[in-house]
Amino acid sequence: MNLIDKIALVLLIVGGLNWGSIGLFQFDLVAAIGGGSAGIVSRIIYTLVGLSALWCVTLLFRDNLSGDHT
């Protein structure tokens, strides 16, 4: 797993935790930090999380080159 893969996974975890907080508590942490859901910081974070999701789709289709096929 390279650095970009790890960054993408961290951003997806952030996005997942944010969605969990919205579902459970009706609290959007990204919007609270970024100045509302339409704020530029929030939009950048939402965009990065979305791009990370697209990147992580490629993880599903990559061959495991390390030899560990469990």
All heavy atoms as TSV, in Angstrom:
chain	resi	resn	atom	element	x	y	z
A	1	MET	N	N	0.856	-1.169	0.000
A	1	MET	CA	C	0.000	0.000	0.000
A	1	MET	C	C	0.904	1.235	0.000
A	1	MET	O	O	1.741	1.393	0.871
A	1	MET	CB	C	-0.897	-0.018	1.231
A	1	MET	CG	C	-1.875	1.121	1.249
A	1	MET	SD	S	-3.018	1.083	2.644
A	1	MET	CE	C	-3.983	-0.358	2.286
A	2	ASN	N	N	0.697	2.093	-0.968
A	2	ASN	CA	C	1.543	3.280	-1.062
A	2	ASN	C	C	0.941	4.456	-0.288
A	2	ASN	O	O	-0.135	4.353	0.298
A	2	ASN	CB	C	1.816	3.644	-2.526
A	2	ASN	CG	C	0.564	4.021	-3.281
A	2	ASN	OD1	O	-0.357	4.593	-2.720
A	2	ASN	ND2	N	0.532	3.709	-4.560
A	3	LEU	N	N	1.647	5.568	-0.292
A	3	LEU	CA	C	1.238	6.740	0.489
A	3	LEU	C	C	-0.112	7.286	0.045
A	3	LEU	O	O	-0.952	7.644	0.889
A	3	LEU	CB	C	2.313	7.829	0.397
A	3	LEU	CG	C	2.043	9.105	1.185
A	3	LEU	CD1	C	1.973	8.795	2.671
A	3	LEU	CD2	C	3.096	10.146	0.896
A	4	ILE	N	N	-0.358	7.323	-1.264
A	4	ILE	CA	C	-1.641	7.847	-1.756
A	4	ILE	C	C	-2.789	6.962	-1.282
A	4	ILE	O	O	-3.853	7.463	-0.895
A	4	ILE	CB	C	-1.628	7.972	-3.290
A	4	ILE	CG1	C	-0.611	9.028	-3.708
A	4	ILE	CG2	C	-3.009	8.324	-3.828
A	4	ILE	CD1	C	-0.411	9.144	-5.200
A	5	ASP	N	N	-2.587	5.652	-1.288
A	5	ASP	CA	C	-3.617	4.738	-0.796
A	5	ASP	C	C	-3.930	5.012	0.674
A	5	ASP	O	O	-5.094	5.057	1.080
A	5	ASP	CB	C	-3.161	3.289	-0.943
A	5	ASP	CG	C	-2.990	2.853	-2.384
A	5	ASP	OD1	O	-3.551	3.506	-3.288
A	5	ASP	OD2	O	-2.290	1.850	-2.599
A	6	LYS	N	N	-2.896	5.223	1.475
A	6	LYS	CA	C	-3.094	5.474	2.901
A	6	LYS	C	C	-3.805	6.798	3.148
A	6	LYS	O	O	-4.706	6.877	3.991
A	6	LYS	CB	C	-1.752	5.448	3.632
A	6	LYS	CG	C	-1.157	4.063	3.707
A	6	LYS	CD	C	0.169	4.067	4.401
A	6	LYS	CE	C	0.768	2.666	4.404
A	6	LYS	NZ	N	2.078	2.627	5.037
A	7	ILE	N	N	-3.429	7.825	2.398
A	7	ILE	CA	C	-4.096	9.125	2.532
A	7	ILE	C	C	-5.564	9.001	2.146
A	7	ILE	O	O	-6.453	9.519	2.836
A	7	ILE	CB	C	-3.391	10.198	1.684
A	7	ILE	CG1	C	-2.012	10.507	2.266
A	7	ILE	CG2	C	-4.233	11.471	1.586
A	7	ILE	CD1	C	-1.137	11.363	1.378
A	8	ALA	N	N	-5.835	8.287	1.059
A	8	ALA	CA	C	-7.219	8.100	0.615
A	8	ALA	C	C	-8.031	7.351	1.668
A	8	ALA	O	O	-9.179	7.715	1.949
A	8	ALA	CB	C	-7.245	7.353	-0.725
A	9	LEU	N	N	-7.442	6.330	2.271
A	9	LEU	CA	C	-8.164	5.585	3.303
A	9	LEU	C	C	-8.432	6.447	4.535
A	9	LEU	O	O	-9.515	6.374	5.121
A	9	LEU	CB	C	-7.382	4.331	3.687
A	9	LEU	CG	C	-7.405	3.214	2.641
A	9	LEU	CD1	C	-6.453	2.095	3.037
A	9	LEU	CD2	C	-8.804	2.676	2.452
A	10	VAL	N	N	-7.470	7.268	4.925
A	10	VAL	CA	C	-7.679	8.170	6.072
A	10	VAL	C	C	-8.822	9.143	5.772
A	10	VAL	O	O	-9.695	9.379	6.616
A	10	VAL	CB	C	-6.384	8.927	6.430
A	10	VAL	CG1	C	-6.651	10.073	7.385
A	10	VAL	CG2	C	-5.360	7.974	7.016
A	11	LEU	N	N	-8.834	9.706	4.564
A	11	LEU	CA	C	-9.911	10.626	4.201
A	11	LEU	C	C	-11.263	9.919	4.171
A	11	LEU	O	O	-12.280	10.501	4.564
A	11	LEU	CB	C	-9.618	11.286	2.860
A	11	LEU	CG	C	-8.542	12.367	2.901
A	11	LEU	CD1	C	-8.133	12.772	1.494
A	11	LEU	CD2	C	-9.006	13.565	3.691
A	12	LEU	N	N	-11.295	8.672	3.729
A	12	LEU	CA	C	-12.557	7.927	3.756
A	12	LEU	C	C	-13.016	7.641	5.174
A	12	LEU	O	O	-14.213	7.666	5.459
A	12	LEU	CB	C	-12.423	6.620	2.975
A	12	LEU	CG	C	-12.483	6.761	1.473
A	12	LEU	CD1	C	-12.354	5.398	0.808
A	12	LEU	CD2	C	-13.776	7.418	1.039
A	13	ILE	N	N	-12.079	7.393	6.064
A	13	ILE	CA	C	-12.437	7.203	7.474
A	13	ILE	C	C	-13.026	8.488	8.044
A	13	ILE	O	O	-14.052	8.460	8.733
A	13	ILE	CB	C	-11.220	6.719	8.285
A	13	ILE	CG1	C	-10.856	5.300	7.869
A	13	ILE	CG2	C	-11.471	6.814	9.783
A	13	ILE	CD1	C	-9.520	4.819	8.379
A	14	VAL	N	N	-12.407	9.617	7.731
A	14	VAL	CA	C	-12.939	10.916	8.159
A	14	VAL	C	C	-14.358	11.105	7.616
A	14	VAL	O	O	-15.273	11.497	8.345
A	14	VAL	CB	C	-12.018	12.070	7.714
A	14	VAL	CG1	C	-12.684	13.418	7.896
A	14	VAL	CG2	C	-10.702	12.019	8.469
A	15	GLY	N	N	-14.536	10.813	6.333
A	15	GLY	CA	C	-15.862	10.946	5.723
A	15	GLY	C	C	-16.885	10.013	6.351
A	15	GLY	O	O	-18.023	10.402	6.613
A	16	GLY	N	N	-16.464	8.781	6.627
A	16	GLY	CA	C	-17.372	7.825	7.258
A	16	GLY	C	C	-17.769	8.241	8.660
A	16	GLY	O	O	-18.938	8.119	9.050
A	17	LEU	N	N	-16.800	8.732	9.420
A	17	LEU	CA	C	-17.115	9.213	10.771
A	17	LEU	C	C	-18.037	10.425	10.718
A	17	LEU	O	O	-18.944	10.569	11.559
A	17	LEU	CB	C	-15.836	9.540	11.531
A	17	LEU	CG	C	-14.964	8.339	11.892
A	17	LEU	CD1	C	-13.635	8.799	12.478
A	17	LEU	CD2	C	-15.686	7.414	12.848
A	18	ASN	N	N	-17.823	11.285	9.732
A	18	ASN	CA	C	-18.688	12.450	9.585
A	18	ASN	C	C	-20.121	12.009	9.260
A	18	ASN	O	O	-21.078	12.514	9.847
A	18	ASN	CB	C	-18.154	13.396	8.512
A	18	ASN	CG	C	-18.894	14.701	8.494
A	18	ASN	OD1	O	-18.971	15.391	9.497
A	18	ASN	ND2	N	-19.456	15.043	7.341
A	19	TRP	N	N	-20.269	11.064	8.327
A	19	TRP	CA	C	-21.608	10.567	7.997
A	19	TRP	C	C	-22.246	9.883	9.194
A	19	TRP	O	O	-23.460	10.000	9.412
A	19	TRP	CB	C	-21.566	9.615	6.801
A	19	TRP	CG	C	-21.599	10.354	5.517
A	19	TRP	CD1	C	-20.572	10.532	4.644
A	19	TRP	CD2	C	-22.717	11.047	4.964
A	19	TRP	NE1	N	-20.986	11.290	3.587
A	19	TRP	CE2	C	-22.301	11.624	3.744
A	19	TRP	CE3	C	-24.027	11.242	5.373
A	19	TRP	CZ2	C	-23.147	12.372	2.950
A	19	TRP	CZ3	C	-24.873	11.994	4.570
A	19	TRP	CH2	C	-24.424	12.546	3.379
A	20	GLY	N	N	-21.434	9.167	9.979
A	20	GLY	CA	C	-21.969	8.552	11.195
A	20	GLY	C	C	-22.475	9.581	12.184
A	20	GLY	O	O	-23.535	9.399	12.790
A	21	SER	N	N	-21.729	10.669	12.329
A	21	SER	CA	C	-22.177	11.719	13.253
A	21	SER	C	C	-23.433	12.418	12.732
A	21	SER	O	O	-24.283	12.830	13.521
A	21	SER	CB	C	-21.059	12.735	13.515
A	21	SER	OG	O	-20.831	13.557	12.399
A	22	ILE	N	N	-23.566	12.517	11.423
A	22	ILE	CA	C	-24.794	13.094	10.855
A	22	ILE	C	C	-25.975	12.159	11.122
A	22	ILE	O	O	-27.053	12.596	11.548
A	22	ILE	CB	C	-24.636	13.350	9.341
A	22	ILE	CG1	C	-23.618	14.466	9.095
A	22	ILE	CG2	C	-25.981	13.699	8.703
A	22	ILE	CD1	C	-23.198	14.618	7.637
A	23	GLY	N	N	-25.765	10.871	10.887
A	23	GLY	CA	C	-26.850	9.906	11.074
A	23	GLY	C	C	-27.265	9.739	12.518
A	23	GLY	O	O	-28.458	9.629	12.816
A	24	LEU	N	N	-26.304	9.715	13.413
A	24	LEU	CA	C	-26.624	9.470	14.821
A	24	LEU	C	C	-27.007	10.722	15.587
A	24	LEU	O	O	-27.891	10.686	16.448
A	24	LEU	CB	C	-25.428	8.811	15.517
A	24	LEU	CG	C	-25.088	7.392	15.072
A	24	LEU	CD1	C	-23.785	6.944	15.722
A	24	LEU	CD2	C	-26.219	6.436	15.413
A	25	PHE	N	N	-26.326	11.813	15.294
A	25	PHE	CA	C	-26.484	13.012	16.121
A	25	PHE	C	C	-26.965	14.241	15.356
A	25	PHE	O	O	-27.087	15.314	15.935
A	25	PHE	CB	C	-25.150	13.353	16.801
A	25	PHE	CG	C	-24.524	12.198	17.513
A	25	PHE	CD1	C	-23.333	11.663	17.074
A	25	PHE	CD2	C	-25.142	11.627	18.614
A	25	PHE	CE1	C	-22.749	10.592	17.720
A	25	PHE	CE2	C	-24.567	10.560	19.276
A	25	PHE	CZ	C	-23.370	10.034	18.828
A	26	GLN	N	N	-27.191	14.088	14.051
A	26	GLN	CA	C	-27.563	15.214	13.190
A	26	GLN	C	C	-26.551	16.352	13.319
A	26	GLN	O	O	-26.912	17.522	13.374
A	26	GLN	CB	C	-28.976	15.701	13.495
A	26	GLN	CG	C	-30.030	14.679	13.201
A	26	GLN	CD	C	-31.425	15.176	13.493
A	26	GLN	OE1	O	-31.631	16.259	14.031
A	26	GLN	NE2	N	-32.404	14.375	13.131
A	27	PHE	N	N	-25.269	15.977	13.378
A	27	PHE	CA	C	-24.193	16.947	13.518
A	27	PHE	C	C	-23.157	16.715	12.433
A	27	PHE	O	O	-22.556	15.646	12.357
A	27	PHE	CB	C	-23.536	16.833	14.896
A	27	PHE	CG	C	-22.390	17.786	15.096
A	27	PHE	CD1	C	-22.624	19.145	15.233
A	27	PHE	CD2	C	-21.094	17.327	15.132
A	27	PHE	CE1	C	-21.572	20.028	15.409
A	27	PHE	CE2	C	-20.031	18.195	15.316
A	27	PHE	CZ	C	-20.278	19.559	15.443
A	28	ASP	N	N	-22.961	17.712	11.586
A	28	ASP	CA	C	-21.995	17.642	10.498
A	28	ASP	C	C	-20.694	18.287	10.969
A	28	ASP	O	O	-20.559	19.510	10.985
A	28	ASP	CB	C	-22.542	18.351	9.262
A	28	ASP	CG	C	-21.686	18.159	8.031
A	28	ASP	OD1	O	-20.523	17.732	8.160
A	28	ASP	OD2	O	-22.184	18.438	6.928
A	29	LEU	N	N	-19.744	17.453	11.370
A	29	LEU	CA	C	-18.480	17.941	11.913
A	29	LEU	C	C	-17.693	18.739	10.881
A	29	LEU	O	O	-17.113	19.774	11.192
A	29	LEU	CB	C	-17.644	16.778	12.429
A	29	LEU	CG	C	-16.299	17.122	13.054
A	29	LEU	CD1	C	-16.504	17.995	14.287
A	29	LEU	CD2	C	-15.548	15.860	13.418
A	30	VAL	N	N	-17.693	18.283	9.634
A	30	VAL	CA	C	-16.965	18.999	8.581
A	30	VAL	C	C	-17.555	20.390	8.382
A	30	VAL	O	O	-16.823	21.375	8.268
A	30	VAL	CB	C	-16.972	18.196	7.260
A	30	VAL	CG1	C	-16.387	19.009	6.117
A	30	VAL	CG2	C	-16.204	16.896	7.422
A	31	ALA	N	N	-18.865	20.495	8.368
A	31	ALA	CA	C	-19.503	21.802	8.221
A	31	ALA	C	C	-19.216	22.690	9.421
A	31	ALA	O	O	-19.003	23.899	9.274
A	31	ALA	CB	C	-21.008	21.642	8.021
A	32	ALA	N	N	-19.189	22.096	10.605
A	32	ALA	CA	C	-18.905	22.875	11.808
A	32	ALA	C	C	-17.478	23.429	11.784
A	32	ALA	O	O	-17.248	24.568	12.173
A	32	ALA	CB	C	-19.117	22.016	13.053
A	33	ILE	N	N	-16.549	22.633	11.313
A	33	ILE	CA	C	-15.153	23.067	11.242
A	33	ILE	C	C	-14.944	24.019	10.070
A	33	ILE	O	O	-14.209	25.000	10.176
A	33	ILE	CB	C	-14.216	21.857	11.115
A	33	ILE	CG1	C	-14.236	21.048	12.408
A	33	ILE	CG2	C	-12.793	22.285	10.769
A	33	ILE	CD1	C	-13.518	19.721	12.315
A	34	GLY	N	N	-15.618	23.737	8.952
A	34	GLY	CA	C	-15.360	24.469	7.714
A	34	GLY	C	C	-16.237	25.666	7.457
A	34	GLY	O	O	-16.249	26.195	6.350
A	35	GLY	N	N	-17.013	26.099	8.417
A	35	GLY	CA	C	-17.815	27.301	8.232
A	35	GLY	C	C	-19.115	27.066	7.495
A	35	GLY	O	O	-19.534	27.885	6.687
A	36	GLY	N	N	-19.770	25.953	7.745
A	36	GLY	CA	C	-21.024	25.622	7.076
A	36	GLY	C	C	-20.778	24.715	5.891
A	36	GLY	O	O	-19.666	24.621	5.375
A	37	SER	N	N	-21.828	24.029	5.455
A	37	SER	CA	C	-21.654	23.050	4.380
A	37	SER	C	C	-21.329	23.701	3.041
A	37	SER	O	O	-20.825	23.043	2.142
A	37	SER	CB	C	-22.893	22.170	4.249
A	37	SER	OG	O	-24.020	22.957	3.939
A	38	ALA	N	N	-21.618	24.985	2.895
A	38	ALA	CA	C	-21.304	25.683	1.649
A	38	ALA	C	C	-19.989	26.457	1.742
A	38	ALA	O	O	-19.559	27.062	0.761
A	38	ALA	CB	C	-22.431	26.644	1.285
A	39	GLY	N	N	-19.328	26.411	2.894
A	39	GLY	CA	C	-18.054	27.103	3.068
A	39	GLY	C	C	-16.971	26.475	2.209
A	39	GLY	O	O	-17.011	25.279	1.903
A	40	ILE	N	N	-15.990	27.259	1.841
A	40	ILE	CA	C	-14.945	26.780	0.938
A	40	ILE	C	C	-14.138	25.650	1.560
A	40	ILE	O	O	-13.800	24.677	0.885
A	40	ILE	CB	C	-14.042	27.943	0.454
A	40	ILE	CG1	C	-13.092	27.473	-0.649
A	40	ILE	CG2	C	-13.262	28.546	1.594
A	40	ILE	CD1	C	-13.760	27.165	-1.937
A	41	VAL	N	N	-13.841	25.730	2.863
A	41	VAL	CA	C	-13.077	24.666	3.519
A	41	VAL	C	C	-13.878	23.368	3.523
A	41	VAL	O	O	-13.347	22.298	3.203
A	41	VAL	CB	C	-12.679	25.090	4.958
A	41	VAL	CG1	C	-12.024	23.941	5.706
A	41	VAL	CG2	C	-11.772	26.304	4.926
A	42	SER	N	N	-15.150	23.451	3.842
A	42	SER	CA	C	-16.006	22.263	3.833
A	42	SER	C	C	-16.089	21.661	2.440
A	42	SER	O	O	-15.991	20.439	2.278
A	42	SER	CB	C	-17.413	22.610	4.316
A	42	SER	OG	O	-17.396	23.037	5.647
A	43	ARG	N	N	-16.247	22.498	1.449
A	43	ARG	CA	C	-16.353	21.991	0.073
A	43	ARG	C	C	-15.065	21.313	-0.361
A	43	ARG	O	O	-15.098	20.296	-1.061
A	43	ARG	CB	C	-16.727	23.119	-0.871
A	43	ARG	CG	C	-18.165	23.609	-0.607
A	43	ARG	CD	C	-18.597	24.693	-1.542
A	43	ARG	NE	N	-18.628	24.157	-2.900
A	43	ARG	CZ	C	-18.559	24.912	-3.993
A	43	ARG	NH1	N	-18.452	26.217	-3.882
A	43	ARG	NH2	N	-18.612	24.365	-5.175
A	44	ILE	N	N	-13.933	21.843	0.072
A	44	ILE	CA	C	-12.652	21.209	-0.260
A	44	ILE	C	C	-12.561	19.836	0.414
A	44	ILE	O	O	-12.169	18.849	-0.213
A	44	ILE	CB	C	-11.473	22.115	0.147
A	44	ILE	CG1	C	-11.415	23.338	-0.772
A	44	ILE	CG2	C	-10.159	21.345	0.116
A	44	ILE	CD1	C	-10.442	24.416	-0.320
A	45	ILE	N	N	-12.946	19.771	1.686
A	45	ILE	CA	C	-12.896	18.495	2.401
A	45	ILE	C	C	-13.849	17.493	1.764
A	45	ILE	O	O	-13.478	16.335	1.532
A	45	ILE	CB	C	-13.209	18.689	3.895
A	45	ILE	CG1	C	-12.097	19.505	4.562
A	45	ILE	CG2	C	-13.378	17.339	4.603
A	45	ILE	CD1	C	-12.410	19.948	5.975
A	46	TYR	N	N	-15.083	17.918	1.454
A	46	TYR	CA	C	-16.040	17.023	0.805
A	46	TYR	C	C	-15.497	16.529	-0.538
A	46	TYR	O	O	-15.644	15.350	-0.880
A	46	TYR	CB	C	-17.381	17.718	0.571
A	46	TYR	CG	C	-18.147	18.090	1.822
A	46	TYR	CD1	C	-18.835	19.291	1.899
A	46	TYR	CD2	C	-18.195	17.250	2.927
A	46	TYR	CE1	C	-19.549	19.647	3.031
A	46	TYR	CE2	C	-18.912	17.589	4.062
A	46	TYR	CZ	C	-19.590	18.793	4.104
A	46	TYR	OH	O	-20.294	19.128	5.221
A	47	THR	N	N	-14.870	17.402	-1.294
A	47	THR	CA	C	-14.303	17.028	-2.591
A	47	THR	C	C	-13.172	16.036	-2.423
A	47	THR	O	O	-13.086	15.041	-3.159
A	47	THR	CB	C	-13.818	18.278	-3.353
A	47	THR	OG1	O	-14.930	19.163	-3.536
A	47	THR	CG2	C	-13.225	17.918	-4.695
A	48	LEU	N	N	-12.292	16.276	-1.453
A	48	LEU	CA	C	-11.185	15.353	-1.211
A	48	LEU	C	C	-11.680	13.978	-0.769
A	48	LEU	O	O	-11.141	12.952	-1.194
A	48	LEU	CB	C	-10.232	15.933	-0.166
A	48	LEU	CG	C	-9.390	17.115	-0.618
A	48	LEU	CD1	C	-8.600	17.677	0.564
A	48	LEU	CD2	C	-8.465	16.728	-1.752
A	49	VAL	N	N	-12.717	13.942	0.047
A	49	VAL	CA	C	-13.286	12.663	0.470
A	49	VAL	C	C	-13.896	11.942	-0.733
A	49	VAL	O	O	-13.706	10.728	-0.898
A	49	VAL	CB	C	-14.323	12.859	1.600
A	49	VAL	CG1	C	-15.101	11.581	1.870
A	49	VAL	CG2	C	-13.641	13.339	2.869
A	50	GLY	N	N	-14.595	12.670	-1.584
A	50	GLY	CA	C	-15.177	12.058	-2.790
A	50	GLY	C	C	-14.112	11.523	-3.730
A	50	GLY	O	O	-14.234	10.412	-4.262
A	51	LEU	N	N	-13.049	12.282	-3.941
A	51	LEU	CA	C	-11.951	11.825	-4.793
A	51	LEU	C	C	-11.257	10.611	-4.170
A	51	LEU	O	O	-10.847	9.689	-4.889
A	51	LEU	CB	C	-10.950	12.953	-5.029
A	51	LEU	CG	C	-11.442	14.100	-5.913
A	51	LEU	CD1	C	-10.418	15.233	-5.915
A	51	LEU	CD2	C	-11.725	13.618	-7.320
A	52	SER	N	N	-11.165	10.603	-2.858
A	52	SER	CA	C	-10.577	9.455	-2.170
A	52	SER	C	C	-11.417	8.200	-2.383
A	52	SER	O	O	-10.875	7.108	-2.556
A	52	SER	CB	C	-10.454	9.727	-0.675
A	52	SER	OG	O	-9.563	10.787	-0.453
A	53	ALA	N	N	-12.723	8.360	-2.362
A	53	ALA	CA	C	-13.600	7.216	-2.616
A	53	ALA	C	C	-13.372	6.666	-4.019
A	53	ALA	O	O	-13.294	5.442	-4.213
A	53	ALA	CB	C	-15.058	7.619	-2.426
A	54	LEU	N	N	-13.257	7.550	-4.986
A	54	LEU	CA	C	-12.979	7.094	-6.348
A	54	LEU	C	C	-11.634	6.375	-6.416
A	54	LEU	O	O	-11.499	5.347	-7.083
A	54	LEU	CB	C	-12.993	8.270	-7.320
A	54	LEU	CG	C	-14.355	8.883	-7.603
A	54	LEU	CD1	C	-14.204	10.125	-8.469
A	54	LEU	CD2	C	-15.264	7.871	-8.274
A	55	TRP	N	N	-10.632	6.912	-5.738
A	55	TRP	CA	C	-9.316	6.284	-5.720
A	55	TRP	C	C	-9.389	4.895	-5.086
A	55	TRP	O	O	-8.785	3.946	-5.572
A	55	TRP	CB	C	-8.322	7.162	-4.966
A	55	TRP	CG	C	-6.949	6.564	-4.943
A	55	TRP	CD1	C	-6.407	5.803	-3.958
A	55	TRP	CD2	C	-5.958	6.660	-5.967
A	55	TRP	NE1	N	-5.137	5.424	-4.300
A	55	TRP	CE2	C	-4.839	5.932	-5.531
A	55	TRP	CE3	C	-5.906	7.291	-7.204
A	55	TRP	CZ2	C	-3.683	5.827	-6.286
A	55	TRP	CZ3	C	-4.748	7.180	-7.953
A	55	TRP	CH2	C	-3.665	6.455	-7.496
A	56	CYS	N	N	-10.138	4.777	-3.996
A	56	CYS	CA	C	-10.208	3.506	-3.281
A	56	CYS	C	C	-10.979	2.436	-4.054
A	56	CYS	O	O	-10.802	1.248	-3.784
A	56	CYS	CB	C	-10.805	3.704	-1.895
A	56	CYS	SG	S	-9.618	4.505	-0.774
A	57	VAL	N	N	-11.795	2.833	-5.009
A	57	VAL	CA	C	-12.439	1.850	-5.878
A	57	VAL	C	C	-11.365	1.040	-6.608
A	57	VAL	O	O	-11.505	-0.172	-6.804
A	57	VAL	CB	C	-13.403	2.531	-6.880
A	57	VAL	CG1	C	-13.845	1.573	-7.958
A	57	VAL	CG2	C	-14.605	3.089	-6.133
A	58	THR	N	N	-10.260	1.698	-6.959
A	58	THR	CA	C	-9.183	0.987	-7.653
A	58	THR	C	C	-8.543	-0.068	-6.762
A	58	THR	O	O	-7.991	-1.043	-7.269
A	58	THR	CB	C	-8.094	1.962	-8.142
A	58	THR	OG1	O	-7.413	2.542	-7.025
A	58	THR	CG2	C	-8.674	3.053	-9.013
A	59	LEU	N	N	-8.608	0.113	-5.439
A	59	LEU	CA	C	-8.050	-0.885	-4.528
A	59	LEU	C	C	-8.758	-2.229	-4.673
A	59	LEU	O	O	-8.159	-3.283	-4.466
A	59	LEU	CB	C	-8.142	-0.417	-3.076
A	59	LEU	CG	C	-7.339	0.816	-2.687
A	59	LEU	CD1	C	-7.627	1.195	-1.243
A	59	LEU	CD2	C	-5.862	0.594	-2.898
A	60	LEU	N	N	-10.021	-2.198	-5.025
A	60	LEU	CA	C	-10.786	-3.432	-5.188
A	60	LEU	C	C	-10.306	-4.265	-6.369
A	60	LEU	O	O	-10.481	-5.479	-6.388
A	60	LEU	CB	C	-12.274	-3.109	-5.371
A	60	LEU	CG	C	-12.988	-2.482	-4.197
A	60	LEU	CD1	C	-14.391	-2.056	-4.610
A	60	LEU	CD2	C	-13.042	-3.442	-3.033
A	61	PHE	N	N	-9.740	-3.613	-7.357
A	61	PHE	CA	C	-9.397	-4.292	-8.598
A	61	PHE	C	C	-7.902	-4.496	-8.786
A	61	PHE	O	O	-7.479	-5.021	-9.807
A	61	PHE	CB	C	-9.972	-3.512	-9.784
A	61	PHE	CG	C	-11.458	-3.383	-9.707
A	61	PHE	CD1	C	-12.049	-2.186	-9.336
A	61	PHE	CD2	C	-12.277	-4.473	-9.963
A	61	PHE	CE1	C	-13.419	-2.062	-9.249
A	61	PHE	CE2	C	-13.650	-4.364	-9.868
A	61	PHE	CZ	C	-14.223	-3.155	-9.513
A	62	ARG	N	N	-7.101	-4.104	-7.834
A	62	ARG	CA	C	-5.660	-4.307	-7.929
A	62	ARG	C	C	-5.293	-5.719	-7.529
A	62	ARG	O	O	-5.884	-6.311	-6.637
A	62	ARG	CB	C	-4.913	-3.333	-7.012
A	62	ARG	CG	C	-4.966	-1.934	-7.482
A	62	ARG	CD	C	-4.000	-1.142	-6.656
A	62	ARG	NE	N	-4.422	0.249	-6.653
A	62	ARG	CZ	C	-4.002	1.131	-5.791
A	62	ARG	NH1	N	-3.137	0.791	-4.868
A	62	ARG	NH2	N	-4.433	2.365	-5.846
A	63	ASP	N	N	-4.287	-6.256	-8.203
A	63	ASP	CA	C	-3.734	-7.541	-7.801
A	63	ASP	C	C	-2.851	-7.323	-6.584
A	63	ASP	O	O	-2.168	-6.326	-6.457
A	63	ASP	CB	C	-2.883	-8.144	-8.928
A	63	ASP	CG	C	-3.727	-8.646	-10.078
A	63	ASP	OD1	O	-4.894	-8.972	-9.851
A	63	ASP	OD2	O	-3.195	-8.703	-11.200
A	64	ASN	N	N	-2.877	-8.297	-5.714
A	64	ASN	CA	C	-2.019	-8.246	-4.545
A	64	ASN	C	C	-0.642	-8.727	-4.959
A	64	ASN	O	O	-0.415	-9.906	-5.158
A	64	ASN	CB	C	-2.590	-9.109	-3.427
A	64	ASN	CG	C	-1.848	-8.948	-2.139
A	64	ASN	OD1	O	-0.851	-8.235	-2.065
A	64	ASN	ND2	N	-2.328	-9.619	-1.111
A	65	LEU	N	N	0.301	-7.800	-5.106
A	65	LEU	CA	C	1.625	-8.124	-5.597
A	65	LEU	C	C	2.572	-8.592	-4.502
A	65	LEU	O	O	3.672	-9.038	-4.789
A	65	LEU	CB	C	2.231	-6.905	-6.314
A	65	LEU	CG	C	1.428	-6.404	-7.511
A	65	LEU	CD1	C	2.079	-5.148	-8.080
A	65	LEU	CD2	C	1.339	-7.472	-8.575
A	66	SER	N	N	2.170	-8.551	-3.241
A	66	SER	CA	C	3.051	-8.927	-2.156
A	66	SER	C	C	3.148	-10.446	-1.988
A	66	SER	O	O	3.992	-10.933	-1.254
A	66	SER	CB	C	2.586	-8.301	-0.839
A	66	SER	OG	O	1.366	-8.874	-0.445
A	67	GLY	N	N	2.274	-11.184	-2.626
A	67	GLY	CA	C	2.290	-12.629	-2.503
A	67	GLY	C	C	1.404	-13.163	-1.396
A	67	GLY	O	O	1.253	-14.349	-1.235
A	68	ASP	N	N	0.814	-12.287	-0.621
A	68	ASP	CA	C	-0.077	-12.678	0.479
A	68	ASP	C	C	-1.496	-12.743	-0.062
A	68	ASP	O	O	-2.171	-11.743	-0.179
A	68	ASP	CB	C	0.013	-11.679	1.625
A	68	ASP	CG	C	-0.873	-12.070	2.796
A	68	ASP	OD1	O	-1.165	-13.258	2.924
A	68	ASP	OD2	O	-1.249	-11.170	3.562
A	69	HIS	N	N	-1.957	-13.924	-0.393
A	69	HIS	CA	C	-3.278	-14.086	-1.015
A	69	HIS	C	C	-4.253	-14.724	-0.028
A	69	HIS	O	O	-4.830	-15.772	-0.280
A	69	HIS	CB	C	-3.175	-14.963	-2.276
A	69	HIS	CG	C	-2.337	-14.348	-3.340
A	69	HIS	ND1	N	-2.756	-13.256	-4.057
A	69	HIS	CD2	C	-1.109	-14.650	-3.796
A	69	HIS	CE1	C	-1.829	-12.925	-4.934
A	69	HIS	NE2	N	-0.811	-13.750	-4.784
A	70	THR	N	N	-4.456	-14.092	1.091
A	70	THR	CA	C	-5.365	-14.640	2.091
A	70	THR	C	C	-6.734	-14.071	1.941
A	70	THR	O	O	-6.990	-13.055	1.422
A	70	THR	CB	C	-4.856	-14.361	3.518
A	70	THR	OG1	O	-4.673	-12.966	3.698
A	70	THR	CG2	C	-3.592	-15.132	3.777
